[in-house]
Amino acid sequence: MASPEIEDGPDGPLAGHPEASRPLSGELIAAVLANRGYAVAEDADGDLVGRWEQGLIWFHRRGVAGELLQVRMVAAHRFGIERVPDLYAFCNAWNHDRLWPKAFVHVADDGLAQVCGEVTTDLERGVTPHQLDQLIDCGVATGCQLAVAVGRLPGGSVR
């Protein structure tokens, strides 16, 4: 990540000493994503979302004070309800072998199932732009790996 003083100007979210912790904010998340060149948009709830490879990735602030960063990927491939036991087995194997992202199955109101993954980090004590950059990179990279693996499963389709 380039020097925040150069990239962001004196008053932007990345300004200041690069090792100085600051509270997690939507502006800081957006600045780090923009610094990486990632194209994201704000959804109806005010969360940032972007498309990567075979899935969508949301960047949420959770917790009472918005101190939790959650990077959540939803794989593009969808499966019939009869495939849910196989998807559970896939997620259990994934979670057994890898730390990130935590994989789980979501059944939508239309009866189709999707695999999701998330990386959640407690940043109650603050975060530096460089740390946030690494956390976002971890969430995006491992989320994309999960989405590619889901795309190889039989019986899925992109809708």
Secondary structure, 3 states (H helix, E strand, C coil): CCCHHHHHCCCCCCCCCCCCCECCCHHHHHHHHHHHCCCCEECCCCCEEEEECCEEEEEEEECCCCCEEEEEEEECEEECHHHHHHHHHHHHHHHHHCCCCEEEEEECCCCCEEEEEEEEEECCCCECHHHHHHHHHHHHHHHHHHHHHHHCCCCCEEC
